[in-house]
Amino acid sequence: MKRFLPWIIFAIAAGSIAVNWLPPKTAKNDIDLTKFGKIPVLVGGRVKPLDTVARNSLLIIHGKQELRLEGG
């Protein structure tokens, strides 16, 4: 057992380093909000990104382009 202990420790250390190099997995249900904001929308005869339409609507309704919600 004493002979294999350094190899076991080395394998565990190498495995933990290898796991940290892997890119993080994203859930299939997560929405990419950057791509979602680029969806074209027809407003007033012009095609605009959804993000622009949402920001302009929020500016008209709330007086600001950004809205801070509790807990997020």
CNS distance restraints for C-alpha pairs under 8 A (distance, minus, plus):
assign (resid   1 and name CA) (resid   5 and name CA) 6.24 0.50 0.50
assign (resid   2 and name CA) (resid   6 and name CA) 7.79 0.50 0.50
assign (resid   3 and name CA) (resid   7 and name CA) 7.99 0.50 0.50
assign (resid   4 and name CA) (resid   8 and name CA) 6.18 0.50 0.50
assign (resid   5 and name CA) (resid   9 and name CA) 6.22 0.50 0.50
assign (resid   6 and name CA) (resid  10 and name CA) 6.07 0.50 0.50
assign (resid   7 and name CA) (resid  11 and name CA) 6.06 0.50 0.50
assign (resid   8 and name CA) (resid  12 and name CA) 6.25 0.50 0.50
assign (resid   9 and name CA) (resid  13 and name CA) 6.18 0.50 0.50
assign (resid  10 and name CA) (resid  14 and name CA) 6.00 0.50 0.50
assign (resid  11 and name CA) (resid  15 and name CA) 5.97 0.50 0.50
assign (resid  12 and name CA) (resid  16 and name CA) 6.21 0.50 0.50
assign (resid  13 and name CA) (resid  17 and name CA) 6.28 0.50 0.50
assign (resid  14 and name CA) (resid  18 and name CA) 6.11 0.50 0.50
assign (resid  15 and name CA) (resid  19 and name CA) 6.17 0.50 0.50
assign (resid  16 and name CA) (resid  20 and name CA) 6.41 0.50 0.50
assign (resid  17 and name CA) (resid  21 and name CA) 6.61 0.50 0.50
assign (resid  18 and name CA) (resid  22 and name CA) 6.84 0.50 0.50
assign (resid  26 and name CA) (resid  30 and name CA) 6.98 0.50 0.50
assign (resid  31 and name CA) (resid  36 and name CA) 7.62 0.50 0.50
assign (resid  32 and name CA) (resid  36 and name CA) 6.22 0.50 0.50
assign (resid  33 and name CA) (resid  37 and name CA) 5.99 0.50 0.50
assign (resid  34 and name CA) (resid  38 and name CA) 6.72 0.50 0.50
assign (resid  35 and name CA) (resid  39 and name CA) 7.03 0.50 0.50
assign (resid  36 and name CA) (resid  50 and name CA) 7.55 0.50 0.50
assign (resid  37 and name CA) (resid  49 and name CA) 6.31 0.50 0.50
assign (resid  37 and name CA) (resid  50 and name CA) 5.02 0.50 0.50
assign (resid  37 and name CA) (resid  51 and name CA) 4.45 0.50 0.50
assign (resid  37 and name CA) (resid  52 and name CA) 7.92 0.50 0.50
assign (resid  38 and name CA) (resid  49 and name CA) 4.91 0.50 0.50
assign (resid  38 and name CA) (resid  50 and name CA) 5.91 0.50 0.50
assign (resid  38 and name CA) (resid  51 and name CA) 6.54 0.50 0.50
assign (resid  39 and name CA) (resid  49 and name CA) 5.50 0.50 0.50
assign (resid  39 and name CA) (resid  50 and name CA) 5.48 0.50 0.50
assign (resid  40 and name CA) (resid  47 and name CA) 6.05 0.50 0.50
assign (resid  40 and name CA) (resid  48 and name CA) 5.53 0.50 0.50
assign (resid  40 and name CA) (resid  49 and name CA) 4.67 0.50 0.50
assign (resid  40 and name CA) (resid  50 and name CA) 6.00 0.50 0.50
assign (resid  41 and name CA) (resid  47 and name CA) 5.41 0.50 0.50
assign (resid  41 and name CA) (resid  48 and name CA) 5.35 0.50 0.50
assign (resid  41 and name CA) (resid  49 and name CA) 5.94 0.50 0.50
assign (resid  41 and name CA) (resid  50 and name CA) 5.82 0.50 0.50
assign (resid  41 and name CA) (resid  53 and name CA) 7.80 0.50 0.50
assign (resid  42 and name CA) (resid  46 and name CA) 5.48 0.50 0.50
assign (resid  42 and name CA) (resid  47 and name CA) 4.46 0.50 0.50
assign (resid  42 and name CA) (resid  48 and name CA) 6.37 0.50 0.50
assign (resid  43 and name CA) (resid  47 and name CA) 6.26 0.50 0.50
assign (resid  43 and name CA) (resid  48 and name CA) 6.99 0.50 0.50
assign (resid  43 and name CA) (resid  53 and name CA) 7.82 0.50 0.50
assign (resid  48 and name CA) (resid  52 and name CA) 6.58 0.50 0.50
assign (resid  48 and name CA) (resid  53 and name CA) 6.71 0.50 0.50
assign (resid  49 and name CA) (resid  53 and name CA) 6.54 0.50 0.50
assign (resid  50 and name CA) (resid  54 and name CA) 6.06 0.50 0.50
assign (resid  51 and name CA) (resid  55 and name CA) 6.11 0.50 0.50
assign (resid  52 and name CA) (resid  56 and name CA) 6.09 0.50 0.50
assign (resid  53 and name CA) (resid  57 and name CA) 6.06 0.50 0.50
assign (resid  54 and name CA) (resid  58 and name CA) 6.07 0.50 0.50
assign (resid  55 and name CA) (resid  59 and name CA) 6.08 0.50 0.50
assign (resid  55 and name CA) (resid  65 and name CA) 5.07 0.50 0.50
assign (resid  55 and name CA) (resid  66 and name CA) 7.17 0.50 0.50
assign (resid  56 and name CA) (resid  60 and name CA) 6.29 0.50 0.50
assign (resid  56 and name CA) (resid  65 and name CA) 6.82 0.50 0.50
assign (resid  57 and name CA) (resid  61 and name CA) 6.17 0.50 0.50
assign (resid  58 and name CA) (resid  62 and name CA) 5.50 0.50 0.50
assign (resid  58 and name CA) (resid  63 and name CA) 6.92 0.50 0.50
assign (resid  58 and name CA) (resid  64 and name CA) 6.45 0.50 0.50
assign (resid  58 and name CA) (resid  65 and name CA) 5.69 0.50 0.50
assign (resid  58 and name CA) (resid  66 and name CA) 7.38 0.50 0.50
assign (resid  59 and name CA) (resid  63 and name CA) 4.51 0.50 0.50
assign (resid  59 and name CA) (resid  64 and name CA) 4.61 0.50 0.50
assign (resid  59 and name CA) (resid  65 and name CA) 4.87 0.50 0.50
assign (resid  59 and name CA) (resid  66 and name CA) 7.99 0.50 0.50
assign (resid  60 and name CA) (resid  64 and name CA) 7.79 0.50 0.50
assign (resid  68 and name CA) (resid  72 and name CA) 7.55 0.50 0.50
